[in-house]
Amino acid sequence: MIIISASCVAVFLALMSGRIYKQKDADSHAGKYAGIIREGHGPLTVFLYVAYAVILIWSLAYLIQHRGEFF
């Protein structure tokens, strides 16, 4: 149930990420190279902030549980 819930939240956050930063904004902030390649510059999405927080919390919990192996 935890995996299903986490997956649903992740999908929801990924789908909602485009509501604030529209395609028009992405196009205006993109750099073009040779008329073919475009490099976009935009803000971090809520999905990425949540993903970074989860990874940080998991890393800290792992290091606390296994601190004897590192010192």
Long-range contacts (C-beta under 8 A, 24 or more apart in sequence): 9-50, 10-47, 10-50, 10-51, 13-45, 13-46, 13-47, 13-50, 14-45, 14-47, 16-46, 16-47, 17-45, 17-46, 17-47, 20-45, 21-45
